[in-house]
Amino acid sequence: MEIDKNQLLRFTTAGSVDDGKSTLIGRLLYDSKSIFEDQIAAVETTSKRKGHEGIDLALFTDGLRDEREQGITIDVAYRYFTTPKRKFIIADTPGHIQYTRNMVTGASTANAALILVDARHGVIEQTKRHAFIASLLQIPHIVVCINKMDLVDYSEEIFQRIMHDFEGFSSKLYVKDIQFLPISALHGDNVVNRSTNMDWYQGAPLLYTLETMHIGSDINKIDARFPVQTVLRPQRDEFIDYRGYAGRVASGIFRPGDDIVVMPSGFASKIKSIDTMTGTISEAFAPMSVAITLEDDIDISRGDMIVKTNNQPKAVQEFDAMLCWLHNTAAKSRAKYSIRHTSNDQKAMITNVVYKIDINTYAREEDNKELEMNSIARVTLRTTRPIMADEYRENRATGSFILIDNTTHETVAAGMIV
């Protein structure tokens, strides 16, 4: 299979504290020669100042000064690099359990997830949590990197045991592809180059796995959805009669002449033109930002959605969703939150917790309905006005939302409509 050299692979790293995520990414960047000499010099200087014998690879991703001083990663660090075969965006997320929300953020647009497991400790609760979130977000590929193999004498038996443990619970997940790699990020075994210490492993190293991994488009090209962000009414004489509806195409394709419906009002019309900063275009598709004009003068405002007449989402005010509770303050019973779904902002209430997920067994807990930080649950929500929604498994853009605390304006939960 020929790989498109311009194709972009987005992947996220996840694991528990000190599993070596930042070191692994640093090794990938360093051994693939994707780091500028001045960056290497700066990290070498910092490494010496901190008393390290060699170069501290983790510093290539721990870019914030506070993180470097504490020796931990506390936010999502995005890095970009290119090899002759492919372009990459990495989201390096923190391993601390209180920062699971960052893993949700980093994984939300990923094509693949690298889940690190410390070979000394094996599968732990955070491993299961990250695997479940990757499954929930429908990331098609999981690469389980069993790291620090140098600290267990490169034991094939330990690798096989951890792989067996992971397969035991991952059989309950909805993941298309799971691969296992024994690595040492610190020494570079099976990261960019094959390991000479693990002749028993016949698979490819990590970089080759990422370079040759098949990735399809995660954009729904069938269901045309255009959430309206604002209405354009220029005051200049040449545009005095212009009324355009600006936004970003969430999915599908729009063309002039298409029969459309504006939701939730249900008014019908045809697309007159599709305009950009550089002129009129013949079609618009995700994720383009455009302005659409219609043949008819219809009352449209922010939060409305333009869709094809023959392919409409559901307009719902009550719906079920899988919810990841991200805040350290527990959910309040029947409290009102702000929901942000595409360009639609309004009030919402959690009316019922159907069940919670026990992250160790993946069993449904129907008696325990307290939503605390890192809880994952199926809930029922009610909104003050309709939202135009598709199921997350069909359309990521219109099947996802966040909940915001009305007092602090902090994001408290991320949800996927089911």
Disulfide bonds with the S-S distance in Angstrom:
none
